[in-house]
Amino acid sequence: MKKEKRLTTNAELRANTPQDTTPESEADGQQQEQNQPQDNKQPNTIEGYALKFNQPSNNLGGFVEVIDPKALDNVDLSKVVMLDQHDFSKPLASVEAGTLNLDVDDQGLHFVAQLDDNVSYAKDTFNNVKNGNINSMSFRFDSNDGSDTWTRNGDQVVRTVNQIKNLFEVSTVTVPAYDSSNVDVSNVTTRSYNQFIESEEKQNMTMNTIIDPKKGLEGSETPEDAFNNYLHSYGQKRDGLTSTGVAAVIPKEVITPVFDLKNSSYNLAKYATVKTVSTASGTYPIATRYNTATLATKEELAEIGDVDANMFQNVEWTVKTRAGKIALSNEVIDDAAIDLVSEVKAQLAKLVENTDNAEILKVLQGDNFAKKTVANVDDLKQVFNVDLDPALQQTSTWIVNQSAFQVLDTMKDNEGRYLLQPDVTAASGFSLLGQPVVKISNKFLPDNKDGSHPMILGDISEAVAVFRRNQVTAQWDKFDLYSQGLSVVVRNDYQPISNDAAFNLSLSAPAATGK
């Protein structure tokens, strides 16, 4: 579980300076020193709120967040430490040491911390809080997966954290900004947000009805004509829309948000980035991961220089229409012991899924991604540990065919341990080097011509984009033939995103064990 960080700007942070002694207490102290010398110096303390309930955060990437007042119920706070700027080399106080006191009240998590005046950075922190230079707090936590809720308040999407699983540390922070140093959102939270947005889109999506059997009887347009007209017009019905030949002239669209596809038992599209688009072509901008530009030194009153960096790249799409139809005689439908129409519809849906798998594998095995040959444990570790970007290692997936899976399933490391490990969260039930394995039938992912077995490693969501325009399933009566026609039409495009996000591997057979 990736730990998340949040900023508390209204932390009510303040420093409590030890009170000056009165003449009476000073005299009493002098008398006590004469009798039994001891250190009466009071420690420097700071107090405030590490987190606050029901207060919306800043924008965390399309949504804001609030913490429910019951989110800290039953949370073990005995191991929490206070740090300076999230730096574990600069501890300020801890619950275990008795220098950090945490108390949950109706506002949030209140704290009182005793800072050691003999520690230089602790003394600096105290003085900065006292002078108002530091007035914000940050905290690192992980939530109980699946317990958060998502709602919409007007144009604002709100995530409510109902249960915090672990609170790891709280920190004084200098810059009250929602940047990478103070705020970190986990992939689990991002996926949960995308699923919420997708569910909204599905609820708001208007069902496409291209064929009305009654119209075929009463109107001038036959069902067959309606089907053909749909293919010719791409389903577009807009005022003023022109066409050239059979291709509709459709404006382009620029997309910014990205959404995940619903879970499917055997559809590779759930691992890719999937976006529902409203036009036939467009451009999708993504941030460049390897941005190494730095900020230049600026003299006082000097003009700010331009950043010399290619910070974005564009992925263009143009959807293509893929369709299939079948006619069933009404006699067969009437005489069948099963619901034959439903069975055919299920097979048409399977054709859509097969198309997704084939097109995504075609992109992944294309020239956009580096090809490497692996033969043993060391080769696999080389690709995973060195060639793959460390930022993608914890989000990567292994896609293998049955033959590659068999080789991996018998492969051991140099200590005699099987390389594949049981993993109930993985589609295949196994993980490789800590990441899930997806096993594909040899029919869909056949062995290479040289006899080696195909494997794909990478973050598929950063490697492949699936652009979905629409999907229509139709059923109509063919009265002249006393039959029923069924069809499915999909309009998608499949494009590579980052060419360093995945590797196309060939696993030699038989495989040797690690050195």
N, C-alpha and C positions, 0 to 999 in steps of 0.2 A: 504494500500500500504506500503510495507516494504521499509524503507529508505536505500539507498545504499551509501557506502563511497568509495572515490577514493583518491589516493595519487598523489600529484604534486611534483615530485622530483626536477625539474628544475624550482623552484618558483621564482628565482632571488630575494630571500629574503634578505633584508638589513635593518640596523638600522640607523636612522638619528639622530645623536647626536646634541643637541642644540649648535649653534655656540657660540664661546667665544666672549665676549664683547670687543670692541675696547676702547682705552682711551677716545675717544670722546664720544662714546655712554655711557661709564661708568660715565663720567662727567655729561652728559645729564640726566642719570638715577639718579645720586645723587641730581641734582637740582630738578628733578621731585619728588623725595622722600621728599625733603624739602617742596615742595609746596603741594603735595597730595600723601601720601604713597599708594602704590599698588604693587601687586605681578606681576613682569614682567617675571617670570620664564617660559621658553618655555617647552611644554610637550615633553617627549620622543616619537618618532614615529618610526614605522616600516612600510615598504612597500614592495610590490612584486606582485606576481600573485597567486591567489587562485586556478585557473585552467587555462589551456592553450588549445587553439584550435588546431586541426589537429596534435596533438602529440600522438603517440601510447603509450598506457599504457604497463606495464608488463603483462605477461600472467595471465589472470583472471580465469583460469580453462578451457583451450582449445581454448581460443580466446583472442585477444587484443581489445582495445577500443579506439576510437577517438571521440572527441566532435566537432560537426559541428559549424562553426562560427556563425550560426544563431540560435544555440540551446538556447541562452539566450534571444532571442527576446520575448518581452511582458512578461518577468518573473518579478514578484513583488519582489524587493530586499529590501523593506523598513523594513522587520522584521529580516533581517539577523544579526546574532551575531558572534563575533569572540571569540573562546575559546582556552584554553591551553590544548592540548592533548585530545580534544573531551570531556573535563570534564565540565559539565554544572555548577559545583560549582566553576569554575574558569573562569568567563567571563573576557575578555580583553577589548572588545570594542563592540559597536553596532551602527547600522545605526540610530535607533530611538533616541539614546542619542547624536547623532552628533559626536561620536568619531570614527566612521568607515565610510570611504568614499569608495564606490565601483564604478568602471568605466569600462565599456566594450569597449575594443579597438580591433584592428585587431589581437592582439596576444592572448587575453583571458580576464579574469576578473582581472583587476588590483585593488589593494586596498592600502589605506593609513590608518593606525590605530594609534590613540593617546593612549598611555599607561599611566596609573596613577602611578607616581613614589612613591606614598604613599602606594600602594598595593604591598605587598612583592613579590607575585608570578609574578605580571606584571613586576616589576623591574627585577626579575630574568630572565624572558622571554626576555626582552629588552637586557640584558647583554649577554645572550646566543646567541641571533641573532647577536649581535655586534661582539662577539668573534668567530662566525662561528659554534658554537655547535648545533644550530638549523638552518637548511637551507631548510627545506621542509614544504609543506602545505598539508592539506587534506580538503576535503569538503564533506558534506552530502546532498543528493538530492534524488528526485524521478523523473522518466521520464514519458513522456506522453505515456501511453501504446499503443503499436502498431505503434508508429512513427519511431522506430529505424529500421535500415536496416542492412542486413548481406551480406557480400561479402567474396570471397576467393581470396587471393593474394599469389599464389604459394601454399605452405604448411600452410600458415597462414590464419586463419579465423578472420575477422575484423568486429566488431560491431560499427556502427556509430550512436551516439546519436544525433538525429536531433532536438529534442525538450525536454528541461528540464521543468518539470512541476512546481516543487518547489525547491528552494535552501534554506536549513534550517540553516546551519552554516558552517563557515570555521574555521580551527584550525591550529595553529602551532604544528608541530609534531617533535619529537626528532629523532626517528629511521626511516630512509628513506627505509622502507621495505614494501613489499606487504604482510602483515600479517593480522590477524583478527582484530587487533586494528585500522588499517588504511584503510583496504579495506574490503568491504562487498558487495557481489553480491546477488541480490534478487532472489527469486524463479521464478518470472516472467521472468527475464532475462535468467536464466538457462533454463527454458522451451523453450524460444524463440530460444536459441542457439541449443538445442536438436532438435527442429523442423526443423531448417535450415540444420543440419547435416543429419537428416532423409530424407529430400527432396532431398539432394544430393545423398544419397544412392539409393533412388528410381530411380533417373534419370540415375544412373550408373548401375543399376541392369539389368542384361541380362534376357530377358523373357525366361522361360522354355518352350520349345516345345517338347513334348514327342511323339506326334502322328502326322504323316503326311498322310492324306488320300490318296495322290498320291502314296506314298510308298507302301500302301497296295495293290494298283492295279499293280504297276510296279515292286516292289521289292519282296524279299522273306519273309519279315516280315509282318505279318498281324497286323491290329490295335489292336486286342485283345492281340496278343503276345507282342506288344510294351507296352501296359498297364501293363501286368503281369511282363514284364522285369523291368519296372520302379519300381514296388513294391518290386521286389526281390533285385534290386541293390540299392535301396534308391535314384535313380536318379543320382548316381555317375558315371561319365565317365572320368577316369583318367588313364594316362599311368602307368603301373606297379601296378595298384590297384588289390589287391587280395580279395577273399571272402571266407567265411566259411559257407557252406550251402546256405542260402538265405540272410545272413547278410553281408554287406560290411564292410571291415576292414578300419575304417576311423580314421585319426589322431585326437588328442585332440587339443583344442584351448584355449588360455587364453585371456579373454576379460577385457579391462579396461574401455572404454567409455560406457555410458548408454544413450539410446535414448527413447523418448516418442513415443507412438503410435498415429496415426492420430485420430482426433475426430470422434466419432461414437455415434449415438443417443442412443444406448442401449447396448453397449459393455463395460463390466467392465475392459477390458484390457487397456482402455485409462486411467484408474486410477493407473494401475500397472507400474512397470518398464519393458519395452519391449526392447529386444535386438535381432537384426538380426544376426545370427551366420552363419559361413561358414563350420562348421563341425558338426558331429553328437553328440559329447560330448565335455565337457571342464570344465573349472573352472573360476568362476567370483569372484575376490577379492573385498571386500567392507571394508571400514573403520569402526572400532568399535566405536559406539557412546558413550558408557560409558567408555571412557579412562580416568582414574583418576590419571595416573602416573604423577609425577613431576620431575623436573630437580634437581639433587643433587648439593650441594655446591662443587666447585672445587678449590683446593688450587693451587697456582701459580706453573706452570711447572708440575703439577700432571696429570696423565693420565685421560682422560675423561671416566667416567663409562658408562656401558651399561644401556639403559632404560629398566626397568623391567616392561613391559606392553605388553599385547596381543593386538596389534594395528589393526590387520586385521582378518577377517574371510572369508572363501571361500564358495561360493555357487556353487555346481556342478550340471551340467545338462546332461541328456541323452535324446535326442529327440525321440519321438515315432511317428509312422506313423498312421494317421487316414484317412480313405478313404470311399467314397460312390459313387455308380454309378447307373444309371437308363437308360432304353431303351424306346424310344418312336417310335411307328410305323410311317412310313412316311405318311400313310393315315390320321392318326390323326393330324399330323403336317400340312398337306396340307389342311384339311377340317376345321381346327380350325379358328374361327373368330378373334382370337388374336394371338400375337406372342408367341406361346406356348414354344418355345425353350428358349426365353429370360425369360419367367416366371419361367421355371424350373431352369435356371441358378441362378436367384435371390433367389430361395428357397435353392439351394445348398450353396449359400453364407450365407444365414440365418443359415444353419446348422453349418457352421464354427463359426459364432458368438455365437450360442447356446453352442457350444463346449467350446469356451472361457469362457463364463459365468459359465458353470457347473464346469469346472476345477478350475477356480479361486475361486469360492465359496467353492469347496472341500478343497482347501488349507487353506482358511481363517477359515473354520469351523473345521479344523483338530486339532490335539493335539499340534501343535507348538505354539498356541496362547492361552492365559489364558481365562478361561470361568468364567463369573460372572452373577449373577442374579440381576436384577433391577426391582423395583416396583413403584417408584415414582420419583418426581423431584430431591429430595435429593440424591437418589441413582445414577441418571444420572450425577449429578454434581460431586459426589464423584469419579466416574470413569474418567470423563473428567478433573477435576481439580487436582486430587491427583494421580490416577493410571497411567494416560497417561503422558509420558515424555513431559515437557513444551516445548521442542524444536519442538514437533510434533503437538502441539495444533492448531497452525495457518495453518497447512497443512493437517489436518485430515478431514475425510469424514465419514458421517453416512450412512450405507447401511442398509435399512430396507425392510421388505416385506409389502404387503398391509395391513395386519392385524395390524402390529406394527405401521404403519403410522396412521391408524385410531385411535388407542389408544393415540398416541402422539398428534394427531390433536385436541383431546378433553381435553388434560391435561393442567392444569393451575398451576402457581406458587402460593406462599402464599399470593400474592397481587392480585390474581384474573386475572393475565395476561396469555394469551395463550402461551404455551412453544414454539410452532412452530411459526416462524416469516417469513413473505413474503421475498423472496430473488430471484430476477430475474436471478441471475447468477447460481443458483443451478438447477440441472436436474429436481428435483421435484417441483421447484418454492418456496421451503421453506428451512429455515436453523434452526438448533437446537443448542443452546448455541453459536451462531455466526458462525457455520460451516455448509456447504451444506449437504442436505439430498438427497440421491439417493433411489428412490422407485422401488423395484423389484416385479414382479408378484409373487403371491403365488404359481404359477405353477413351477417357478424356485427356489424359496426360501420358501418352505412350513413351516407351523408351526411345532414346536417341538412335540414330542410324548406326552409330559405332558400337551399340550395345550398352552404353553407359546409361545411368538412370537420372532423370531430371529432378532437380530440387530448386526451390526458389526461397531466398531468405530476404526479409526486409520488412519495413513498415508499409504495408500495402496501401494504407490510407494516404500516404505521402507519395506513393508510386503511381497509382492509377486513379483517374477520375471517371465516373460514370455520369453522364448527363442524360436525364430522363425528360423527354418532352411529353409524352402521354402513352397510355395503353388502353386499347378498346377491345372488349370481347363482345361479339355479336351473335345473335341467333335469329333466324327468320325462316319462314315457310317458302319453299319453292313449289308453288301450286301446280305448275305445269308438269313437274316430275313427281308429285306427291312425295316430297322429301323435305327434310329440314337441313338448312345450311348453318354451319357453325364456323366462326372465324376468330382469329386474334390478330391484332395489329399493334406493333410496338414501334416507337420512334425514339431511339437512343443513340448516343455516341460514346466511344471509349477512347480515352486519351491518356498518355503518360504525363506525369507531373514532374517530379524530381528524379533525374537519371541516376542519382547516387543513393536513392532510398531503397533499392533492391538489387540483388545479385542473382544471375541466372547460373546455377551450378550444375555440373555434370559429375555424378558420383560413379567412380569406377567400380567394376565388379569382377572378381570378388574383392571386398574391401579388406585392407590390412588393419590390424590393431595399432593403437598409438605406440609411439616409441617409448 
